[in-house]
């Protein structure tokens, strides 16, 4: 989802937050939206404990960035607004899908 959204390919922030950080945001939002409160609480606890070494050691992406962004800026709507605004910086077409046999 992060790399193919709103008709563009790529993520403007991939170099900063890497491959898995947006997934934490998405998983928590999905469980919350589906009313899966036990699962949402479980991943919230796990994700808020996570630390990474990028951009510096001890960074807590979910706790200090994604969760407050989600909570304070419209939940899933914040990413719905992020990608169209970033779209002009990204390729407009997805790479061609490989075909069978060649």
MOPAC internal coordinates of N, CA, C and O (Angstrom, degrees):
PM7 1SCF
backbone

  N    0.0000 0     0.00 0     0.00 0    0    0    0
  C    1.4427 1     0.00 0     0.00 0    1    0    0
  C    1.5218 1   110.46 1     0.00 0    2    1    0
  O    1.2310 1   120.16 1   137.41 1    3    2    1
  N    1.2982 1   117.30 1   -42.59 1    3    2    1
  C    1.4575 1   119.61 1  -176.89 1    5    3    2
  C    1.5197 1   111.51 1   -64.17 1    6    5    3
  O    1.2310 1   120.25 1   144.37 1    7    6    5
  N    1.3255 1   117.12 1   -35.63 1    7    6    5
  C    1.4589 1   120.01 1  -175.00 1    9    7    6
  C    1.5159 1   113.98 1   -90.94 1   10    9    7
  O    1.2310 1   119.71 1   175.56 1   11   10    9
  N    1.3178 1   118.16 1    -4.44 1   11   10    9
  C    1.4651 1   120.78 1   178.92 1   13   11   10
  C    1.5181 1   108.45 1  -145.70 1   14   13   11
  O    1.2310 1   120.91 1   -90.37 1   15   14   13
  N    1.3182 1   115.87 1    89.63 1   15   14   13
  C    1.4581 1   120.36 1  -176.18 1   17   15   14
  C    1.5140 1   110.22 1  -139.98 1   18   17   15
  O    1.2310 1   120.86 1   -41.01 1   19   18   17
  N    1.3161 1   115.96 1   138.99 1   19   18   17
  C    1.4665 1   121.79 1   175.60 1   21   19   18
  C    1.5268 1   113.17 1    54.73 1   22   21   19
  O    1.2310 1   120.53 1  -141.72 1   23   22   21
  N    1.3289 1   116.59 1    38.28 1   23   22   21
  C    1.4458 1   120.97 1   175.35 1   25   23   22
  C    1.5157 1   115.94 1    76.00 1   26   25   23
  O    1.2310 1   119.94 1  -166.33 1   27   26   25
  N    1.3183 1   117.72 1    13.67 1   27   26   25
  C    1.4591 1   120.52 1   177.23 1   29   27   26
  C    1.5202 1   109.65 1  -122.69 1   30   29   27
  O    1.2310 1   121.00 1   -19.69 1   31   30   29
  N    1.3136 1   115.70 1   160.31 1   31   30   29
  C    1.4575 1   121.03 1  -179.28 1   33   31   30
  C    1.5246 1   109.19 1  -118.39 1   34   33   31
  O    1.2310 1   120.82 1   -52.11 1   35   34   33
  N    1.3140 1   116.03 1   127.89 1   35   34   33
  C    1.4532 1   120.72 1   178.07 1   37   35   34
  C    1.5156 1   111.68 1   112.81 1   38   37   35
  O    1.2310 1   120.89 1   -10.31 1   39   38   37
  N    1.2985 1   115.90 1   169.69 1   39   38   37
  C    1.4525 1   122.19 1   178.53 1   41   39   38
  C    1.5211 1   108.37 1  -128.08 1   42   41   39
  O    1.2310 1   120.12 1   -53.38 1   43   42   41
  N    1.3108 1   117.37 1   126.62 1   43   42   41
  C    1.4594 1   119.06 1  -179.20 1   45   43   42
  C    1.5224 1   113.51 1   -67.06 1   46   45   43
  O    1.2310 1   120.08 1   163.12 1   47   46   45
  N    1.3090 1   117.46 1   -16.88 1   47   46   45
  C    1.4612 1   120.09 1  -176.22 1   49   47   46
  C    1.5199 1   112.96 1  -111.53 1   50   49   47
  O    1.2310 1   119.70 1  -175.07 1   51   50   49
  N    1.3191 1   118.18 1     4.93 1   51   50   49
  C    1.4592 1   121.05 1  -177.23 1   53   51   50
  C    1.5267 1   112.05 1   -53.59 1   54   53   51
  O    1.2310 1   119.86 1   138.10 1   55   54   53
  N    1.3136 1   117.88 1   -41.90 1   55   54   53
  C    1.4626 1   120.95 1  -178.73 1   57   55   54
  C    1.5275 1   112.03 1   -62.82 1   58   57   55
  O    1.2310 1   120.40 1   155.42 1   59   58   57
  N    1.3175 1   116.85 1   -24.58 1   59   58   57
  C    1.4709 1   120.72 1  -179.54 1   61   59   58
  C    1.5235 1   110.86 1   -88.05 1   62   61   59
  O    1.2310 1   120.15 1   126.54 1   63   62   61
  N    1.3274 1   117.31 1   -53.46 1   63   62   61
  C    1.4638 1   118.43 1  -171.93 1   65   63   62
  C    1.5158 1   114.29 1  -102.67 1   66   65   63
  O    1.2310 1   119.35 1   177.40 1   67   66   65
  N    1.3008 1   118.84 1    -2.60 1   67   66   65
  C    1.4551 1   121.09 1   173.44 1   69   67   66
  C    1.5166 1   113.66 1    75.32 1   70   69   67
  O    1.2310 1   121.20 1    20.07 1   71   70   69
  N    1.3025 1   115.32 1  -159.93 1   71   70   69
  C    1.4538 1   122.19 1  -169.01 1   73   71   70
  C    1.5191 1   114.57 1   -85.87 1   74   73   71
  O    1.2310 1   118.76 1   151.05 1   75   74   73
  N    1.2989 1   119.97 1   -28.95 1   75   74   73
  C    1.4609 1   119.68 1  -167.84 1   77   75   74
  C    1.5264 1   115.23 1  -109.42 1   78   77   75
  O    1.2310 1   119.45 1   170.34 1   79   78   77
  N    1.2936 1   118.66 1    -9.66 1   79   78   77
  C    1.4635 1   119.56 1  -172.51 1   81   79   78
  C    1.5229 1   112.25 1   -69.92 1   82   81   79
  O    1.2310 1   119.81 1   138.71 1   83   82   81
  N    1.3253 1   117.97 1   -41.29 1   83   82   81
  C    1.4540 1   119.44 1   178.89 1   85   83   82
  C    1.5267 1   109.83 1   -65.51 1   86   85   83
  O    1.2310 1   119.85 1   149.30 1   87   86   85
  N    1.3174 1   117.89 1   -30.70 1   87   86   85
  C    1.4597 1   121.16 1   178.75 1   89   87   86
  C    1.5250 1   111.34 1   -60.85 1   90   89   87
  O    1.2310 1   119.92 1   142.48 1   91   90   89
  N    1.3200 1   117.76 1   -37.52 1   91   90   89
  C    1.4683 1   120.50 1   178.10 1   93   91   90
  C    1.5296 1   110.06 1   -62.49 1   94   93   91
  O    1.2310 1   120.80 1   134.31 1   95   94   93
  N    1.3101 1   116.08 1   -45.69 1   95   94   93
  C    1.4678 1   122.05 1   176.94 1   97   95   94
  C    1.5289 1   109.75 1   -55.86 1   98   97   95
  O    1.2310 1   120.93 1   130.96 1   99   98   97
  N    1.3321 1   115.83 1   -49.04 1   99   98   97
  C    1.4646 1   121.88 1  -176.83 1  101   99   98
  C    1.5327 1   111.58 1   -64.88 1  102  101   99
  O    1.2310 1   120.08 1   134.09 1  103  102  101
  N    1.3164 1   117.46 1   -45.91 1  103  102  101
  C    1.4685 1   120.85 1  -178.77 1  105  103  102
  C    1.5231 1   110.47 1   -61.11 1  106  105  103
  O    1.2310 1   120.35 1   133.55 1  107  106  105
  N    1.3182 1   116.93 1   -46.45 1  107  106  105
  C    1.4655 1   119.66 1   179.54 1  109  107  106
  C    1.5362 1   110.27 1   -61.91 1  110  109  107
  O    1.2310 1   119.96 1   134.73 1  111  110  109
  N    1.3126 1   117.68 1   -45.27 1  111  110  109
  C    1.4551 1   121.48 1   179.83 1  113  111  110
  C    1.5274 1   111.26 1   -62.34 1  114  113  111
  O    1.2310 1   120.39 1   138.14 1  115  114  113
  N    1.3190 1   116.86 1   -41.86 1  115  114  113
  C    1.4650 1   120.80 1  -179.69 1  117  115  114
  C    1.5247 1   111.08 1   -61.78 1  118  117  115
  O    1.2310 1   120.22 1   130.10 1  119  118  117
  N    1.3164 1   117.19 1   -49.90 1  119  118  117
  C    1.4646 1   119.77 1   178.93 1  121  119  118
  C    1.5286 1   111.34 1   -60.15 1  122  121  119
  O    1.2310 1   120.41 1   139.35 1  123  122  121
  N    1.3083 1   116.83 1   -40.65 1  123  122  121
  C    1.4648 1   120.32 1   179.30 1  125  123  122
  C    1.5220 1   111.05 1   -64.66 1  126  125  123
  O    1.2310 1   120.51 1   132.94 1  127  126  125
  N    1.3228 1   116.63 1   -47.06 1  127  126  125
  C    1.4678 1   121.41 1  -178.61 1  129  127  126
  C    1.5231 1   111.98 1   -63.16 1  130  129  127
  O    1.2310 1   120.34 1   147.07 1  131  130  129
  N    1.3212 1   116.96 1   -32.93 1  131  130  129
  C    1.4665 1   120.89 1  -179.64 1  133  131  130
  C    1.5253 1   112.80 1   -84.77 1  134  133  131
  O    1.2310 1   120.42 1  -179.42 1  135  134  133
  N    1.3315 1   116.81 1     0.58 1  135  134  133
  C    1.4545 1   120.47 1  -179.84 1  137  135  134
  C    1.5169 1   113.03 1    73.31 1  138  137  135
  O    1.2310 1   120.25 1  -159.39 1  139  138  137
  N    1.3213 1   117.13 1    20.61 1  139  138  137
  C    1.4662 1   121.83 1  -179.72 1  141  139  138
  C    1.5283 1   108.13 1   -89.91 1  142  141  139
  O    1.2310 1   121.49 1  -109.36 1  143  142  141
  N    1.3341 1   114.75 1    70.64 1  143  142  141
  C    1.4640 1   120.99 1  -171.08 1  145  143  142
  C    1.5187 1   113.69 1   -61.69 1  146  145  143
  O    1.2310 1   119.78 1   139.89 1  147  146  145
  N    1.3142 1   118.02 1   -40.11 1  147  146  145
  C    1.4671 1   120.28 1  -179.52 1  149  147  146
  C    1.5305 1   110.21 1   -62.49 1  150  149  147
  O    1.2310 1   120.55 1   134.74 1  151  150  149
  N    1.3345 1   116.55 1   -45.26 1  151  150  149
  C    1.4604 1   121.35 1   179.21 1  153  151  150
  C    1.5315 1   110.96 1   -65.64 1  154  153  151
  O    1.2310 1   120.51 1   138.16 1  155  154  153
  N    1.3399 1   116.64 1   -41.84 1  155  154  153
  C    1.4657 1   120.65 1   178.45 1  157  155  154
  C    1.5233 1   110.80 1   -60.81 1  158  157  155
  O    1.2310 1   120.07 1   136.37 1  159  158  157
  N    1.3258 1   117.47 1   -43.63 1  159  158  157
  C    1.4677 1   120.62 1   178.68 1  161  159  158
  C    1.5240 1   111.23 1   -64.66 1  162  161  159
  O    1.2310 1   120.84 1   141.08 1  163  162  161
  N    1.3185 1   116.01 1   -38.92 1  163  162  161
  C    1.4631 1   120.22 1  -179.74 1  165  163  162
  C    1.5256 1   111.27 1   -64.43 1  166  165  163
  O    1.2310 1   119.95 1   131.58 1  167  166  165
  N    1.3319 1   117.71 1   -48.42 1  167  166  165
  C    1.4654 1   118.52 1  -179.63 1  169  167  166
  C    1.5226 1   110.98 1   -70.85 1  170  169  167
  O    1.2310 1   120.03 1   149.04 1  171  170  169
  N    1.3286 1   117.55 1   -30.96 1  171  170  169
  C    1.4698 1   119.66 1   175.73 1  173  171  170
  C    1.5262 1   110.32 1   -59.28 1  174  173  171
  O    1.2310 1   120.67 1   132.08 1  175  174  173
  N    1.3309 1   116.32 1   -47.92 1  175  174  173
  C    1.4692 1   120.26 1   179.06 1  177  175  174
  C    1.5297 1   110.83 1   -61.07 1  178  177  175
  O    1.2310 1   120.77 1   134.52 1  179  178  177
  N    1.3120 1   116.14 1   -45.48 1  179  178  177
  C    1.4679 1   119.61 1  -179.39 1  181  179  178
  C    1.5227 1   111.62 1   -65.48 1  182  181  179
  O    1.2310 1   120.08 1   132.70 1  183  182  181
  N    1.3231 1   117.45 1   -47.30 1  183  182  181
  C    1.4585 1   121.00 1  -176.20 1  185  183  182
  C    1.5322 1   112.21 1   -68.50 1  186  185  183
  O    1.2310 1   119.57 1   146.94 1  187  186  185
  N    1.3294 1   118.42 1   -33.06 1  187  186  185
  C    1.4651 1   119.02 1   179.73 1  189  187  186
  C    1.5245 1   111.55 1   -71.84 1  190  189  187
  O    1.2310 1   119.99 1   159.81 1  191  190  189
  N    1.3250 1   117.62 1   -20.19 1  191  190  189
  C    1.4718 1   120.64 1   176.17 1  193  191  190
  C    1.5274 1   112.62 1   -84.90 1  194  193  191
  O    1.2310 1   120.26 1   160.74 1  195  194  193
  N    1.3305 1   117.11 1   -19.26 1  195  194  193
  C    1.4660 1   120.71 1  -176.56 1  197  195  194
  C    1.5214 1   111.81 1   -63.90 1  198  197  195
  O    1.2310 1   121.32 1   -39.89 1  199  198  197
  N    1.3316 1   115.08 1   140.11 1  199  198  197
  C    1.4706 1   121.10 1   171.36 1  201  199  198
  C    1.5192 1   108.47 1  -128.58 1  202  201  199
  O    1.2310 1   121.40 1   -25.54 1  203  202  201
  N    1.3223 1   114.93 1   154.46 1  203  202  201
  C    1.4532 1   121.48 1   178.71 1  205  203  202
  C    1.5184 1   109.44 1  -131.50 1  206  205  203
  O    1.2310 1   121.42 1   -14.51 1  207  206  205
  N    1.3219 1   114.89 1   165.49 1  207  206  205
  C    1.4568 1   120.74 1   178.74 1  209  207  206
  C    1.5208 1   112.44 1   -99.81 1  210  209  207
  O    1.2310 1   120.13 1  -167.78 1  211  210  209
  N    1.3346 1   117.36 1    12.22 1  211  210  209
  C    1.4624 1   120.17 1   178.89 1  213  211  210
  C    1.5135 1   109.56 1  -130.67 1  214  213  211
  O    1.2310 1   118.00 1   -40.48 1  215  214  213
  N    1.2538 1   121.42 1   139.52 1  215  214  213
  C    1.4610 1   125.19 1    -1.54 1  217  215  214
  C    1.5244 1   112.35 1   -74.63 1  218  217  215
  O    1.2310 1   120.35 1   168.91 1  219  218  217
  N    1.3600 1   116.94 1   -11.09 1  219  218  217
  C    1.4660 1   119.19 1   172.92 1  221  219  218
  C    1.5293 1   108.52 1  -145.89 1  222  221  219
  O    1.2310 1   121.04 1   -19.84 1  223  222  221
  N    1.3051 1   115.61 1   160.16 1  223  222  221
  C    1.4621 1   122.16 1  -178.15 1  225  223  222
  C    1.5297 1   110.97 1   -56.11 1  226  225  223
  O    1.2310 1   121.00 1   -44.24 1  227  226  225
  N    1.3440 1   115.70 1   135.76 1  227  226  225
  C    1.4560 1   121.08 1   176.91 1  229  227  226
  C    1.5178 1   115.18 1    86.09 1  230  229  227
  O    1.2310 1   120.14 1  -172.83 1  231  230  229
  N    1.3293 1   117.33 1     7.17 1  231  230  229
  C    1.4664 1   119.98 1   179.06 1  233  231  230
  C    1.5238 1   109.87 1   -65.39 1  234  233  231
  O    1.2310 1   120.70 1   -45.42 1  235  234  233
  N    1.3032 1   116.27 1   134.58 1  235  234  233
  C    1.4696 1   122.48 1   178.51 1  237  235  234
  C    1.5280 1   108.41 1  -115.63 1  238  237  235
  O    1.2310 1   121.54 1   -94.10 1  239  238  237
  N    1.3255 1   114.65 1    85.90 1  239  238  237
  C    1.4623 1   120.47 1  -174.44 1  241  239  238
  C    1.5167 1   112.50 1   -58.95 1  242  241  239
  O    1.2310 1   119.93 1   129.68 1  243  242  241
  N    1.3140 1   117.75 1   -50.32 1  243  242  241
  C    1.4619 1   119.79 1  -175.81 1  245  243  242
  C    1.5145 1   110.90 1   -68.11 1  246  245  243
  O    1.2310 1   120.15 1   129.65 1  247  246  245
  N    1.3053 1   117.32 1   -50.35 1  247  246  245
  C    1.4649 1   121.60 1  -175.69 1  249  247  246
  C    1.5260 1   112.63 1   -63.44 1  250  249  247
  O    1.2310 1   120.74 1   135.98 1  251  250  249
  N    1.3274 1   116.19 1   -44.02 1  251  250  249
  C    1.4595 1   120.04 1  -171.04 1  253  251  250
  C    1.5212 1   114.54 1   -99.18 1  254  253  251
  O    1.2310 1   119.77 1   166.44 1  255  254  253
  N    1.3179 1   118.05 1   -13.56 1  255  254  253
  C    1.4669 1   119.36 1  -177.19 1  257  255  254
  C    1.5160 1   112.43 1  -127.93 1  258  257  255
  O    1.2310 1   119.79 1   115.44 1  259  258  257
  N    1.3436 1   118.01 1   -64.56 1  259  258  257
  C    1.4574 1   119.74 1  -171.80 1  261  259  258
  C    1.5270 1   113.86 1   -67.92 1  262  261  259
  O    1.2310 1   119.67 1   134.01 1  263  262  261
  N    1.3174 1   118.23 1   -45.99 1  263  262  261
  C    1.4600 1   118.02 1  -179.91 1  265  263  262
  C    1.5284 1   112.41 1   -63.83 1  266  265  263
  O    1.2310 1   118.46 1   131.47 1  267  266  265
  N    1.3321 1   120.54 1   -48.53 1  267  266  265
  C    1.4737 1   118.56 1   176.83 1  269  267  266
  C    1.5329 1   112.67 1   -60.26 1  270  269  267
  O    1.2310 1   120.33 1   142.81 1  271  270  269
  N    1.3216 1   116.98 1   -37.19 1  271  270  269
  C    1.4639 1   120.23 1   176.98 1  273  271  270
  C    1.5232 1   110.26 1   -62.14 1  274  273  271
  O    1.2310 1   120.55 1   132.70 1  275  274  273
  N    1.3245 1   116.55 1   -47.30 1  275  274  273
  C    1.4629 1   122.16 1   178.96 1  277  275  274
  C    1.5304 1   110.37 1   -61.21 1  278  277  275
  O    1.2310 1   120.37 1   131.20 1  279  278  277
  N    1.3194 1   116.89 1   -48.80 1  279  278  277
  C    1.4623 1   123.13 1  -175.98 1  281  279  278
  C    1.5299 1   112.06 1   -64.82 1  282  281  279
  O    1.2310 1   120.35 1   136.42 1  283  282  281
  N    1.3162 1   116.93 1   -43.58 1  283  282  281
  C    1.4678 1   121.05 1  -169.90 1  285  283  282
  C    1.5258 1   114.82 1   -95.56 1  286  285  283
  O    1.2310 1   120.04 1   168.44 1  287  286  285
  N    1.3207 1   117.53 1   -11.56 1  287  286  285
  C    1.4760 1   119.44 1  -171.88 1  289  287  286
  C    1.5157 1   114.35 1  -124.63 1  290  289  287
  O    1.2310 1   120.28 1  -153.94 1  291  290  289
  N    1.3194 1   117.08 1    26.06 1  291  290  289
  C    1.4583 1   118.84 1   172.44 1  293  291  290
  C    1.5038 1   116.74 1   102.88 1  294  293  291
  O    1.2310 1   120.61 1  -162.59 1  295  294  293
  N    1.3242 1   116.43 1    17.41 1  295  294  293
  C    1.4647 1   121.08 1   178.79 1  297  295  294
  C    1.5251 1   110.71 1    56.73 1  298  297  295
  O    1.2310 1   119.07 1    50.82 1  299  298  297
  N    1.3174 1   119.37 1  -129.18 1  299  298  297
  C    1.4706 1   120.72 1  -176.60 1  301  299  298
  C    1.5230 1   112.27 1   -61.00 1  302  301  299
  O    1.2310 1   120.26 1   153.62 1  303  302  301
  N    1.3048 1   117.10 1   -26.38 1  303  302  301
  C    1.4675 1   120.02 1  -178.66 1  305  303  302
  C    1.5223 1   112.79 1   -60.64 1  306  305  303
  O    1.2310 1   119.82 1   154.01 1  307  306  305
  N    1.3148 1   117.94 1   -25.99 1  307  306  305
  C    1.4610 1   119.10 1  -179.53 1  309  307  306
  C    1.5286 1   110.66 1   -62.88 1  310  309  307
  O    1.2310 1   119.50 1   140.99 1  311  310  309
  N    1.3220 1   118.56 1   -39.01 1  311  310  309
  C    1.4616 1   119.82 1   177.28 1  313  311  310
  C    1.5267 1   111.16 1   -76.43 1  314  313  311
  O    1.2310 1   120.03 1   149.44 1  315  314  313
  N    1.3175 1   117.54 1   -30.56 1  315  314  313
  C    1.4629 1   119.21 1   174.55 1  317  315  314
  C    1.5217 1   111.23 1   -61.83 1  318  317  315
  O    1.2310 1   120.48 1   150.41 1  319  318  317
  N    1.3188 1   116.69 1   -29.59 1  319  318  317
  C    1.4715 1   120.70 1   176.99 1  321  319  318
  C    1.5194 1   112.06 1   -85.33 1  322  321  319
  O    1.2310 1   120.10 1   149.46 1  323  322  321
  N    1.3317 1   117.42 1   -30.54 1  323  322  321
  C    1.4628 1   121.71 1  -176.03 1  325  323  322
  C    1.5224 1   112.61 1   -65.92 1  326  325  323
  O    1.2310 1   120.06 1   130.10 1  327  326  325
  N    1.3201 1   117.50 1   -49.90 1  327  326  325
  C    1.4576 1   120.04 1  -172.31 1  329  327  326
  C    1.5266 1   114.16 1   -68.02 1  330  329  327
  O    1.2310 1   118.68 1   136.81 1  331  330  329
  N    1.3308 1   120.13 1   -43.19 1  331  330  329
  C    1.4719 1   116.98 1   176.53 1  333  331  330
  C    1.5272 1   112.76 1   -61.42 1  334  333  331
  O    1.2310 1   120.11 1   144.61 1  335  334  333
  N    1.3069 1   117.39 1   -35.39 1  335  334  333
  C    1.4617 1   120.11 1   178.16 1  337  335  334
  C    1.5123 1   112.24 1   -67.86 1  338  337  335
  O    1.2310 1   120.69 1   149.64 1  339  338  337
  N    1.3246 1   116.29 1   -30.36 1  339  338  337
  C    1.4627 1   120.63 1  -179.66 1  341  339  338
  C    1.5227 1   111.85 1   -88.19 1  342  341  339
  O    1.2310 1   120.36 1   166.36 1  343  342  341
  N    1.3111 1   116.91 1   -13.64 1  343  342  341
  C    1.4609 1   122.20 1  -175.41 1  345  343  342
  C    1.5134 1   116.42 1   -49.25 1  346  345  343
  O    1.2310 1   118.79 1   136.29 1  347  346  345
  N    1.3312 1   119.92 1   -43.71 1  347  346  345
  C    1.4694 1   119.10 1  -178.48 1  349  347  346
  C    1.5324 1   113.97 1   -59.56 1  350  349  347
  O    1.2310 1   119.69 1   159.72 1  351  350  349
  N    1.3227 1   118.19 1   -20.28 1  351  350  349
  C    1.4614 1   120.87 1  -179.85 1  353  351  350
  C    1.5224 1   112.71 1   -87.59 1  354  353  351
  O    1.2310 1   120.01 1   176.58 1  355  354  353
  N    1.3253 1   117.58 1    -3.42 1  355  354  353
  C    1.4591 1   121.43 1  -173.75 1  357  355  354
  C    1.5241 1   111.10 1  -118.62 1  358  357  355
  O    1.2310 1   119.96 1   -22.42 1  359  358  357
  N    1.3472 1   117.69 1   157.58 1  359  358  357
  C    1.4675 1   120.52 1   176.82 1  361  359  358
  C    1.5243 1   110.88 1   -59.51 1  362  361  359
  O    1.2310 1   120.24 1   -38.62 1  363  362  361
  N    1.3103 1   117.15 1   141.38 1  363  362  361
  C    1.4599 1   121.52 1  -176.68 1  365  363  362
  C    1.5142 1   113.53 1   -81.83 1  366  365  363
  O    1.2310 1   119.25 1   164.67 1  367  366  365
  N    1.2940 1   119.04 1   -15.33 1  367  366  365
  C    1.4643 1   121.23 1  -178.64 1  369  367  366
  C    1.5268 1   110.31 1  -123.54 1  370  369  367
  O    1.2310 1   121.86 1   -32.27 1  371  370  369
  N    1.3019 1   114.04 1   147.73 1  371  370  369
  C    1.4618 1   119.76 1   173.60 1  373  371  370
  C    1.5127 1   109.50 1   -76.66 1  374  373  371
  O    1.2310 1   119.57 1   -28.98 1  375  374  373
  N    1.3204 1   118.43 1   151.02 1  375  374  373
  C    1.4625 1   119.42 1   175.39 1  377  375  374
  C    1.5239 1   109.56 1   -61.05 1  378  377  375
  O    1.2310 1   120.68 1   -29.38 1  379  378  377
  N    1.3142 1   116.31 1   150.62 1  379  378  377
  C    1.4660 1   120.48 1   179.38 1  381  379  378
  C    1.5234 1   109.73 1   -61.57 1  382  381  379
  O    1.2310 1   121.47 1   -42.46 1  383  382  381
  N    1.3202 1   114.79 1   137.54 1  383  382  381
  C    1.4676 1   119.69 1   177.93 1  385  383  382
  C    1.5124 1   110.04 1   -73.60 1  386  385  383
  O    1.2310 1   119.94 1   -38.05 1  387  386  385
  N    1.3287 1   117.72 1   141.95 1  387  386  385
  C    1.4609 1   119.33 1   177.28 1  389  387  386
  C    1.5257 1   110.24 1   -65.05 1  390  389  387
  O    1.2310 1   120.50 1   -31.22 1  391  390  389
  N    1.2930 1   116.65 1   148.78 1  391  390  389
  C    1.4650 1   120.85 1   178.02 1  393  391  390
  C    1.5095 1   109.14 1  -107.11 1  394  393  391
  O    1.2310 1   121.15 1   -23.63 1  395  394  393
  N    1.3161 1   115.41 1   156.37 1  395  394  393
  C    1.4605 1   119.98 1   178.26 1  397  395  394
  C    1.5197 1   110.09 1   -69.08 1  398  397  395
  O    1.2310 1   121.58 1   -40.94 1  399  398  397
  N    1.2863 1   114.58 1   139.06 1  399  398  397
  C    1.4491 1   120.05 1   175.34 1  401  399  398
  C    1.5218 1   114.12 1    77.53 1  402  401  399
  O    1.2310 1   120.22 1  -169.14 1  403  402  401
  N    1.2957 1   117.18 1    10.86 1  403  402  401
  C    1.4335 1   112.86 1   175.00 1  405  403  402
  C    1.4441 1   115.64 1   157.18 1  406  405  403
  O    1.2310 1   120.10 1   180.00 1  407  406  405

